[in-house]
Amino acid sequence: MKKAALTTLLAALLTLLLTGTLAGVTSPTANADPAPVPQLQREGRYLVDEHGRLVIVHGLNFVWKKAPYVPPNTPGGFTATDADWLYEHGFNGARLGILWPGVNPTAPGVVDPTYFQNWDRIVDLMADKGIWMQFDMHQDMWHETYGGEGVPSWAVKRPAPWSLLPYPKVPFPFGYWTPEVSTVFDNFWANKNNLLDHWVTFWKQVATHYKDQPYSMGYDLINEPWVGSEWPTCPLGGCALSYYKELQPAQDKALAGIRTVDPKNIVWYEPQQLSSGLLLQTYLKSVPGEDNLGLSWHNYCSATFVESTGLPLNATESCTGFTRNRQDHAVDQSARMNAVPLMSEWGASDNVRAIQIDAEGADANTMGWLYWAYKYWNDPTTADTKQGLFFDDADLSTTKPKLKELVRTYPQATAGRDLTYRYDSATGKFTMSYAADPTIDAPTRIFVSPLTAPNGYTVTTNVGTVTKNGSYVDLDVDSATTVNVTITPVP
């Protein structure tokens, strides 16, 4: 080959490599969209993941109510062993108590970075197991002064005339009913001493820290807000004016603050405290321009609580009607809010039948939940028994009988819509139906309870490919069709 021809050929090859072949190799990688961060969003009354799958959350509450307001790295607190236990038992959700006195312990807006660091250890362990996390500003009766927890000491100023005498601590939850604690909440809603503004600043700081957190399902603004001195009128009609004048404006203000730093994660509103145990209407409204709200609602049948105090009352079966009412109400209230509902607290009892009633009620409504609580953790506001899952917080083998009702077969992520399912905790049999959406590029995932299927299980489906991985089942369906699934334990 002549030198000129060889030069021309080499030049052509070099041009091809630079403009064609190499570009073809490098451009897709350089221009490819990054993988979406797994975070839950609202779609109608449901939660959906980054793939568009409908997500059902079965989880637990994790709130360390005493300083330093975060579980320690000990067997009695939370370690990698706890995260493994949660995954093995199918718990895919967690409500984490990110407490205001932990974030701002010394002054308004002054962050203690070690508090976030201590929580991040736990958050990372949970994210590694695919556990969805709701960040909760937990409070019970405002502060340790009143026998509870929730706000920094700098945010507590006892109002006159009660400040003239020592506060006689009243057991939870009755401390809410005292004139002093009610006045403290009145002052908070009125932004006295700019306390409401400082609370909004706290939320902006939390959202700044967690806005990009994998497996976030957003921010629960305030646990069981107390309306204040007008509370005696609540059992009569639900305190509608308190929502219009106090609860809604305050939570709207926190939402607006969060949206300045985090435009995408769900913000969860809560109704007033008494609505969790009484058949009351609630009055939260939608927020113009906001489509990612959540309703964080609590379900505590009063008959179970009264029985737990030692009174000779056996009215557990009455809780069937109570929980049905509260489920229906939550769906209705969330529709009026344009929000997704989540039963973020319930149970708080060792009454196995009461837990079964609530769990079955949630299944019937495809309602996600976060049970109270994972461990007892020396809770200062426990109303009756030690409400965790273990007799000994440091020994995960000491589980209580109620675990059998909580570790349920259920669809964690469904690649479709129109979902219904039923689980029989006595036999372990599970049935499920949904309309498959083949455009969703991820399988339907079902958790199978190892407590009712210790010898394994069979999966029957009318369509699709089944893959079993221990207690987890993946189902791939490549057509838009109705899918029927039955899971039966092996005898």
C-alpha positions as CSV (number, residue, x, y, z in Angstrom):
1,M,0.0,0.0,0.0
2,K,1.3,3.4,-0.9
3,K,2.2,5.8,1.9
4,A,-0.4,8.4,1.0
5,A,-3.1,5.8,0.8
6,L,-2.0,4.4,4.2
7,T,-2.1,7.9,5.7
8,T,-5.5,8.5,4.4
9,L,-6.8,5.2,5.7
10,L,-5.3,5.8,9.2
11,A,-6.9,9.3,9.2
12,A,-10.3,7.9,8.3
13,L,-10.0,5.3,11.0
14,L,-9.0,7.9,13.6
15,T,-12.0,10.1,12.6
16,L,-14.3,7.1,12.9
17,L,-13.0,6.2,16.3
18,L,-13.3,9.7,17.6
19,T,-16.6,10.7,16.2
20,G,-18.4,7.3,15.9
21,T,-17.2,4.3,17.7
22,L,-15.8,6.0,20.7
23,A,-18.7,8.3,20.9
24,G,-21.0,5.3,20.7
25,V,-19.2,3.8,23.6
26,T,-18.9,6.8,25.8
27,S,-22.0,8.9,25.1
28,P,-24.6,6.6,26.6
29,T,-22.7,6.4,29.9
30,A,-22.0,10.1,30.0
31,N,-25.6,11.1,29.2
32,A,-27.5,8.3,31.0
33,D,-30.0,9.5,33.6
34,P,-28.8,8.6,37.1
35,A,-30.8,5.8,38.9
36,P,-33.7,7.3,40.8
37,V,-33.2,7.6,44.6
38,P,-35.7,5.1,46.2
39,Q,-38.2,7.4,48.0
40,L,-41.9,7.0,48.4
41,Q,-44.3,9.4,46.8
42,R,-48.1,9.8,46.9
43,E,-50.3,8.6,44.1
44,G,-53.9,9.1,45.1
45,R,-54.5,7.4,48.4
46,Y,-51.4,5.1,47.9
47,L,-47.7,5.1,48.3
48,V,-45.6,4.4,45.2
49,D,-41.9,3.7,44.9
50,E,-39.3,4.9,42.3
51,H,-40.5,2.2,39.9
52,G,-44.1,3.1,40.2
53,R,-45.0,0.1,42.3
54,L,-47.8,0.4,44.9
55,V,-46.1,0.0,48.3
56,I,-47.7,-1.4,51.4
57,V,-45.7,-0.6,54.6
58,H,-45.7,-2.9,57.6
59,G,-43.4,-1.4,60.1
60,L,-42.7,-0.2,63.6
61,N,-42.0,2.9,65.7
62,F,-38.5,3.6,66.9
63,V,-38.6,6.5,69.4
64,W,-36.0,6.9,72.2
65,K,-37.7,9.3,74.5
66,K,-34.9,10.1,76.9
67,A,-31.7,12.0,76.3
68,P,-29.8,11.7,74.0
69,Y,-33.0,10.9,72.1
70,V,-31.4,8.3,69.9
71,P,-31.0,4.5,70.4
72,P,-27.5,3.5,71.4
73,N,-25.3,1.1,69.5
74,T,-26.0,-1.8,72.0
75,P,-28.1,-4.9,72.0
76,G,-30.8,-3.2,74.0
77,G,-30.7,-0.3,71.6
78,F,-30.3,-0.7,67.8
79,T,-27.5,-2.6,66.0
80,A,-27.0,-4.3,62.6
81,T,-28.5,-7.4,64.2
82,D,-31.8,-5.5,64.7
83,A,-31.8,-4.4,61.0
84,D,-31.3,-8.0,60.0
85,W,-34.1,-9.1,62.3
86,L,-36.5,-6.6,60.8
87,Y,-35.7,-7.8,57.2
88,E,-36.1,-11.4,58.2
89,H,-39.5,-10.7,59.7
90,G,-40.8,-8.6,56.8
91,F,-40.9,-5.2,58.4
92,N,-40.3,-2.7,55.6
93,G,-41.2,0.5,57.5
94,A,-39.9,2.6,60.4
95,R,-41.1,5.7,62.1
96,L,-38.0,7.3,63.6
97,G,-38.2,9.8,66.4
98,I,-36.0,12.7,65.3
99,L,-36.6,14.8,68.4
100,W,-36.3,18.6,68.5
101,P,-34.2,18.6,71.7
102,G,-31.7,16.4,70.0
103,V,-31.4,18.6,66.9
104,N,-31.5,22.0,68.7
105,P,-30.5,21.2,72.3
106,T,-29.0,24.5,73.4
107,A,-30.7,27.3,71.4
108,P,-33.1,28.0,68.6
109,G,-31.7,27.0,65.2
110,V,-28.4,25.7,66.6
111,V,-27.8,22.2,65.3
112,D,-25.9,19.5,67.2
113,P,-24.3,17.6,64.3
114,T,-23.5,14.6,66.5
115,Y,-27.2,14.0,66.9
116,F,-27.7,13.5,63.1
117,Q,-24.5,11.4,63.0
118,N,-25.9,9.1,65.7
119,W,-29.2,8.7,63.9
120,D,-27.5,8.3,60.5
121,R,-25.8,5.1,61.8
122,I,-29.3,3.6,62.2
123,V,-30.8,5.2,59.1
124,D,-28.0,3.7,57.0
125,L,-28.6,0.2,58.5
126,M,-32.3,0.5,57.7
127,A,-31.7,1.8,54.2
128,D,-29.4,-1.1,53.5
129,K,-32.3,-3.4,54.2
130,G,-34.8,-1.5,52.1
131,I,-36.8,-0.2,55.0
132,W,-38.9,2.9,54.3
133,M,-38.4,5.6,57.0
134,Q,-40.7,8.3,58.2
135,F,-39.0,11.1,60.2
136,D,-41.1,11.9,63.2
137,M,-41.0,15.0,65.5
138,H,-42.3,13.0,68.5
139,Q,-43.7,14.6,71.6
140,D,-45.8,13.4,74.5
141,M,-47.1,16.0,77.0
142,W,-44.5,18.5,75.6
143,H,-41.4,18.1,77.8
144,E,-39.8,16.2,80.7
145,T,-41.2,18.9,83.0
146,Y,-44.6,17.4,82.5
147,G,-43.6,13.8,82.5
148,G,-43.1,13.5,78.7
149,E,-40.7,14.6,76.1
150,G,-40.6,16.5,72.8
151,V,-39.2,20.0,72.9
152,P,-35.8,21.5,74.0
153,S,-35.5,22.8,77.6
154,W,-35.0,26.3,76.2
155,A,-38.4,26.1,74.7
156,V,-40.1,25.5,78.0
157,K,-41.3,28.5,80.1
158,R,-44.0,27.5,82.7
159,P,-46.9,29.9,82.4
160,A,-48.3,31.8,85.4
161,P,-50.0,31.2,87.7
162,W,-49.0,27.5,87.7
163,S,-45.3,28.4,87.7
164,L,-45.7,29.6,91.3
165,L,-45.9,26.0,92.4
166,P,-44.1,22.7,91.5
167,Y,-45.8,20.8,88.8
168,P,-47.5,17.6,90.1
169,K,-46.7,15.2,87.3
170,V,-49.7,13.4,86.1
171,P,-49.5,10.0,84.4
172,F,-49.7,9.9,80.6
173,P,-51.9,10.7,78.8
174,F,-53.9,12.6,81.5
175,G,-51.2,15.3,81.9
176,Y,-52.5,16.7,78.6
177,W,-55.8,17.6,80.4
178,T,-54.2,19.8,83.0
179,P,-54.7,23.6,82.6
180,E,-50.9,24.2,82.5
181,V,-50.0,21.8,79.7
182,S,-53.0,23.0,77.8
183,T,-51.9,26.6,78.1
184,V,-48.4,25.6,77.0
185,F,-49.9,24.3,73.7
186,D,-52.1,27.4,73.4
187,N,-49.0,29.5,73.5
188,F,-47.2,27.3,71.0
189,W,-50.1,27.6,68.4
190,A,-50.1,31.3,69.0
191,N,-46.4,31.5,68.3
192,K,-45.6,33.1,71.6
193,N,-41.9,33.9,72.0
194,N,-41.6,32.8,68.3
195,L,-41.7,29.2,69.3
196,L,-43.7,28.1,66.3
197,D,-41.2,29.8,64.1
198,H,-38.4,28.0,65.8
199,W,-40.2,24.7,65.3
200,V,-40.4,25.5,61.5
201,T,-36.6,26.2,61.5
202,F,-36.1,22.8,63.2
203,W,-38.1,21.1,60.4
204,K,-36.1,23.0,57.7
205,Q,-32.9,21.7,59.2
206,V,-34.2,18.1,59.4
207,A,-35.4,18.3,55.8
208,T,-32.1,19.7,54.6
209,H,-30.3,16.8,56.2
210,Y,-32.6,14.0,54.9
211,K,-34.0,15.4,51.6
212,D,-31.9,13.0,49.5
213,Q,-32.0,10.1,51.9
214,P,-32.6,6.8,50.2
215,Y,-35.8,5.0,51.5
216,S,-37.3,8.2,52.9
217,M,-41.0,8.4,53.1
218,G,-41.0,11.9,54.4
219,Y,-41.7,14.0,57.5
220,D,-44.3,13.5,60.3
221,L,-44.7,17.1,61.5
222,I,-45.9,16.6,65.1
223,N,-47.0,13.6,67.0
224,E,-50.5,13.7,68.4
225,P,-51.0,17.5,68.5
226,W,-52.9,18.7,71.6
227,V,-55.4,21.5,70.8
228,G,-54.9,23.2,74.2
229,S,-57.4,24.7,76.6
230,E,-60.5,24.0,74.3
231,W,-59.9,20.3,74.5
232,P,-63.1,19.6,76.6
233,T,-65.2,20.5,73.6
234,C,-63.4,18.0,71.3
235,P,-65.5,14.9,72.3
236,L,-68.6,16.8,71.3
237,G,-67.7,17.7,67.7
238,G,-64.0,17.2,67.1
239,C,-62.8,20.8,67.7
240,A,-63.3,22.1,64.1
241,L,-62.3,25.6,65.1
242,S,-59.0,24.4,66.5
243,Y,-58.1,22.9,63.1
244,Y,-59.0,26.1,61.3
245,K,-57.3,28.5,63.7
246,E,-54.3,26.4,65.0
247,L,-53.5,22.9,63.7
248,Q,-53.9,23.5,60.0
249,P,-52.1,26.9,59.9
250,A,-49.2,25.6,62.0
251,Q,-48.7,22.5,59.9
252,D,-49.1,24.6,56.7
253,K,-46.4,26.8,58.0
254,A,-44.1,23.9,58.6
255,L,-44.9,22.5,55.1
256,A,-44.0,25.8,53.5
257,G,-40.7,25.9,55.4
258,I,-39.8,22.3,54.4
259,R,-40.6,23.1,50.7
260,T,-38.0,25.8,50.6
261,V,-35.3,23.1,51.1
262,D,-37.1,19.8,50.0
263,P,-39.7,20.1,47.2
264,K,-40.4,16.4,46.8
265,N,-40.6,14.3,50.0
266,I,-44.0,13.6,51.6
267,V,-45.0,15.8,54.5
268,W,-47.3,14.1,56.9
269,Y,-50.0,16.0,58.9
270,E,-51.6,14.7,62.1
271,P,-55.1,15.3,63.5
272,Q,-55.7,16.2,67.1
273,Q,-54.7,13.7,69.8
274,L,-58.2,12.6,71.0
275,S,-59.2,11.5,67.5
276,S,-57.0,8.4,67.9
277,G,-59.1,6.9,70.6
278,L,-62.6,8.4,70.1
279,L,-64.9,8.3,67.1
280,L,-64.4,11.9,66.1
281,Q,-64.4,13.8,62.8
282,T,-61.2,15.6,61.8
283,Y,-60.9,18.7,59.7
284,L,-57.6,18.8,57.9
285,K,-57.8,20.4,54.5
286,S,-55.9,20.2,51.2
287,V,-53.1,22.7,50.5
288,P,-53.4,24.6,47.2
289,G,-50.6,23.5,44.8
290,E,-49.4,20.7,47.1
291,D,-49.9,17.1,45.9
292,N,-47.5,15.2,48.2
293,L,-49.3,15.3,51.5
294,G,-49.7,12.4,53.9
295,L,-52.2,11.8,56.7
296,S,-50.4,10.2,59.7
297,W,-53.2,8.8,61.8
298,H,-53.4,6.7,65.0
299,N,-55.7,4.0,66.0
300,Y,-56.2,3.2,69.7
301,C,-59.4,1.5,70.7
302,S,-60.4,2.9,74.1
303,A,-61.7,-0.5,75.3
304,T,-58.3,-2.0,75.0
305,F,-56.7,0.8,76.9
306,V,-59.3,0.7,79.7
307,E,-58.8,-3.1,80.0
308,S,-55.0,-2.7,80.2
309,T,-55.4,-0.4,83.3
310,G,-56.6,-3.4,85.3
311,L,-60.3,-2.6,85.3
312,P,-62.5,-5.8,85.0
313,L,-63.6,-5.0,81.4
314,N,-63.5,-7.5,78.5
315,A,-64.7,-5.4,75.6
316,T,-62.0,-6.3,73.0
317,E,-64.5,-7.4,70.4
318,S,-66.0,-3.9,70.4
319,C,-62.7,-2.8,68.8
320,T,-63.8,-4.4,65.5
321,G,-66.4,-1.7,64.9
322,F,-64.0,1.0,66.2
323,T,-61.2,0.1,63.9
324,R,-63.6,-0.2,60.9
325,N,-64.9,3.3,61.6
326,R,-61.3,4.7,62.0
327,Q,-60.2,3.0,58.8
328,D,-63.1,4.4,56.9
329,H,-62.6,7.8,58.4
330,A,-58.9,7.9,57.5
331,V,-59.7,7.1,53.9
332,D,-62.3,9.9,53.9
333,Q,-60.1,12.4,55.6
334,S,-57.2,11.7,53.4
335,A,-59.4,12.2,50.3
336,R,-60.5,15.6,51.6
337,M,-56.8,16.5,52.1
338,N,-55.6,15.1,48.8
339,A,-53.3,13.0,50.9
340,V,-52.1,9.4,51.4
341,P,-53.2,7.8,54.7
342,L,-50.8,5.8,56.9
343,M,-51.7,4.2,60.2
344,S,-48.5,5.4,61.8
345,E,-49.4,4.3,65.4
346,W,-51.5,1.5,66.7
347,G,-51.5,-1.5,69.0
348,A,-49.4,-0.4,72.0
349,S,-50.7,-3.5,73.8
350,D,-50.0,-7.2,74.4
351,N,-53.6,-8.1,73.7
352,V,-53.2,-10.5,70.8
353,R,-56.8,-10.4,69.8
354,A,-56.9,-6.6,69.7
355,I,-53.8,-6.6,67.5
356,Q,-55.4,-9.1,65.2
357,I,-58.5,-7.0,64.8
358,D,-56.5,-3.9,63.8
359,A,-54.2,-5.8,61.5
360,E,-57.0,-7.4,59.6
361,G,-58.8,-4.1,59.4
362,A,-55.8,-2.6,57.8
363,D,-55.5,-5.5,55.3
364,A,-59.1,-5.1,54.3
365,N,-58.4,-1.4,53.4
366,T,-54.9,-2.0,51.8
367,M,-53.7,0.3,54.6
368,G,-50.1,0.6,55.5
369,W,-49.1,0.7,59.2
370,L,-46.3,1.3,61.7
371,Y,-46.9,-0.5,65.0
372,W,-46.1,1.0,68.4
373,A,-43.5,0.0,69.2
374,Y,-40.3,-2.1,68.3
375,K,-38.8,-2.1,71.8
376,Y,-39.9,-0.8,75.2
377,W,-36.8,1.4,75.7
378,N,-37.9,2.5,79.2
379,D,-40.7,4.6,77.7
380,P,-41.7,7.3,80.2
381,T,-45.1,7.7,78.7
382,T,-46.2,4.1,78.4
383,A,-49.9,4.1,79.3
384,D,-50.2,0.4,80.3
385,T,-47.8,-2.5,79.6
386,K,-44.3,-2.6,78.2
387,Q,-45.5,-2.2,74.6
388,G,-42.5,-3.5,72.6
389,L,-42.2,-6.8,70.9
390,F,-39.7,-8.4,73.3
391,F,-39.7,-9.4,77.0
392,D,-36.0,-8.3,77.0
393,D,-35.0,-5.5,74.7
394,A,-31.4,-6.9,74.5
395,D,-32.5,-10.4,73.5
396,L,-34.3,-10.7,70.2
397,S,-35.2,-14.3,71.0
398,T,-37.6,-13.2,73.7
399,T,-40.5,-12.3,71.4
400,K,-44.0,-11.9,72.7
401,P,-47.0,-13.9,71.4
402,K,-48.4,-10.9,69.5
403,L,-45.6,-11.2,67.0
404,K,-47.5,-13.8,65.1
405,E,-50.2,-11.3,64.2
406,L,-47.7,-8.6,63.2
407,V,-45.4,-10.8,61.0
408,R,-47.9,-11.2,58.2
409,T,-47.8,-12.3,54.5
410,Y,-48.4,-9.2,52.5
411,P,-47.5,-7.5,49.2
412,Q,-44.7,-5.1,49.9
413,A,-44.5,-3.7,46.3
414,T,-47.1,-4.4,43.6
415,A,-46.4,-3.8,39.9
416,G,-50.0,-2.8,39.2
417,R,-53.1,-1.3,40.7
418,D,-56.6,-2.4,42.0
419,L,-54.9,-4.4,44.7
420,T,-56.8,-6.6,47.2
421,Y,-55.4,-9.2,49.5
422,R,-56.2,-11.3,52.6
423,Y,-54.1,-13.2,55.1
424,D,-55.3,-15.8,57.6
425,S,-52.9,-15.6,60.6
426,A,-54.3,-19.0,61.8
427,T,-53.6,-21.0,58.7
428,G,-51.0,-18.8,57.0
429,K,-53.0,-18.9,53.7
430,F,-52.7,-15.7,51.6
431,T,-54.6,-14.6,48.5
432,M,-54.0,-11.5,46.4
433,S,-55.5,-10.0,43.2
434,Y,-54.3,-7.0,41.2
435,A,-54.3,-5.5,37.7
436,A,-50.8,-5.9,36.4
437,D,-49.0,-2.9,34.7
438,P,-46.3,-4.3,32.3
439,T,-44.8,-0.8,31.9
440,I,-43.5,-1.1,35.5
441,D,-39.9,-2.4,35.2
442,A,-39.8,-4.2,38.5
443,P,-41.4,-7.3,39.9
444,T,-44.2,-7.6,42.4
445,R,-42.7,-8.5,45.7
446,I,-44.5,-10.5,48.4
447,F,-43.2,-11.3,51.9
448,V,-44.3,-14.7,53.3
449,S,-44.5,-15.0,57.1
450,P,-42.0,-17.6,58.3
451,L,-44.0,-17.9,61.5
452,T,-46.9,-19.5,59.7
453,A,-44.9,-21.2,56.9
454,P,-41.9,-22.6,58.9
455,N,-41.7,-25.6,56.5
456,G,-41.9,-23.5,53.3
457,Y,-44.8,-22.6,51.1
458,T,-46.3,-23.0,47.6
459,V,-47.2,-20.2,45.2
460,T,-50.0,-20.5,42.7
461,T,-50.6,-17.8,40.1
462,N,-52.7,-17.7,37.0
463,V,-50.0,-15.8,35.1
464,G,-46.3,-14.7,35.3
465,T,-43.0,-16.1,36.5
466,V,-42.4,-16.8,40.2
467,T,-39.0,-16.5,41.9
468,K,-38.7,-17.5,45.5
469,N,-35.9,-16.2,47.7
470,G,-36.4,-17.4,51.3
471,S,-39.4,-15.5,52.7
472,Y,-39.6,-13.2,49.6
473,V,-41.5,-13.9,46.4
474,D,-41.0,-12.0,43.2
475,L,-43.6,-12.2,40.5
476,D,-42.9,-10.9,36.9
477,V,-45.9,-10.4,34.6
478,D,-45.4,-9.1,31.1
479,S,-49.0,-8.4,30.1
480,A,-51.9,-6.1,31.3
481,T,-54.1,-8.7,33.0
482,T,-55.7,-9.5,36.3
483,V,-53.3,-11.5,38.4
484,N,-54.5,-13.9,41.1
485,V,-52.0,-15.3,43.6
486,T,-52.4,-17.9,46.4
487,I,-49.7,-18.7,48.9
488,T,-50.1,-21.8,51.0
489,P,-47.8,-23.0,53.8
490,V,-46.4,-26.5,53.5
491,P,-47.8,-28.6,56.3
